[in-house]
Amino acid sequence: MLERYFVKYQTVERIRACWLGTAIERYVEWLEQEGYAQRNVFRRVPLLCHFAQFAEERGAASLEQAATLVEDFAAHWVNGHARDGISLAARHKLAEEARNPVNQLLHLQLPDYVGGGRRVRPDPFRDEVPGFFTHLRDERGLKESSIDHYRHYLNRFAAFLTRLQITSLRELSVATLAAFVVESAPALSRNSRRDLCSTLKVFLRYCHREGLIAVDLSAAVEMPQAYRLAELPRSISWDEVRQMFAVVDRRSPKGIRDYAILLLLVTYGLRAHEVAALTLDDLDWSRDRLCVPERKAGHWTVYPLATVVGEALVAYLQQVRPTTPDRHLFFRLLAPVKPLSATAIAQRVGGYLDKAGLKVRRAGSHTLRHTCVQRLVDADVAVKVIGDYVGHRSPSSTAIYAKIATEALREVALGDGEAL
């Protein structure tokens, strides 16, 4: 495999003679399988040889020992290659360029290795309250994405208790809980404050049920007021939708893919995670139907496949989608070849709205979902039908859109209300 990229046999022999030579060669095979360009091999293999030398000089004799030196190597690389006066952001980028291939190689060799440049958050209080996350998963039936929110807020709570030198949950008091909420609240949005308090209440209630704390302190955590219909949906007009589509470069592979995604979002009011989860099996070409399984409400929906959406999907499938056994519909365009995530889809939408000069609060995929509903409201579609169309779990989720039924509200304001 190395001979395919390095012409001089001396170079190949030098790489193989390195104590990480076998791992590096396997990594090169992986790069080719994942569709990385040749320039990535030429840039990353010498860096991995440097890492092997760096780890060997510090006494590493195994991959497990080398894995503990990744951050040290990244810092060493930055110190040796950063120019004078380089910005902090540029230094971070340089460190990531050194860290990324090393982490990828270690992931290939060590299945249990955790790295990749992202901090893996542990389960907080796992020693003192070992069954809590099992309780969330098995008893409450929460999805992993929801459980991760609990993990996030409880890690903050654990760090707060550590600063106060509180080593046991039995030492908790109402004053301690109040101090944590007061300290955390300014940096959080209204909904995030509610999530924080809700997490604390569930956690404290569980601790009391299991006998880990003597008093049920959950009642001491007051939920901040957040009125369900207090805000207006953050939709855009149909003219602004056209303005957004105008900035999509449909001549490029990225534009062809993103055009299809944007059409799915605004035509059917899909959520980002629903688009990310679509597979080839969800497209029923013989009946011109689109199936959306496993929606938030726990059901699935079948839509007629609009002509413009179908044409956009065909263009993407024929010209852009990579050849892969994975059945997911939308993929990254850069190596490694992986399905597009919900976060990436939301970011793409936000980017196009910004590029079109549209100023939207919390711009993202839900902007187009709200726009789809606004379009249905303007067409006098019944609220129940709208809720079913976009997959709302209850009528109350659709009720907020009554606030933007402009024509109906105008009739109420101008009439005597007797007909209503």
Secondary structure, DSSP 8 states (H G I E B T S, - for coil): -GGGT---HHHHHHHHHSTTHHHHHHHHHHHHHTT--HHHHHHHHHHHHHHHHHHHHTT--SHHHHHTTHHHHHHHHHHHH--TT--HHHHHHHHHHHHHHHHHHHHHH-TT---TTS-----TTTTTSTTHHHIIIIIS---HHHHHHHHHHHHHHHHHHHHTT---GGG--HHHHHHHHHHHGGGS-HHHHHHHHHHHHHHHHHHHHTTSSSS-GGGGS------TTSS------HHHHHHHHHT--TTSHHHHHHHHHHHHHHHH---HHHHHT-BGGGEETTTTEEEE-S-TTS--EEEE--HHHHHHHHHHHHHTS---S--BS-B-SSSS--B--HHHHHHHHHHHHHHTT---TT-SHHHHHHHHHHHHHHTT--HHHHHHHHT-SSHHHHHGGGGG-HHHHHHHHHS-SS--
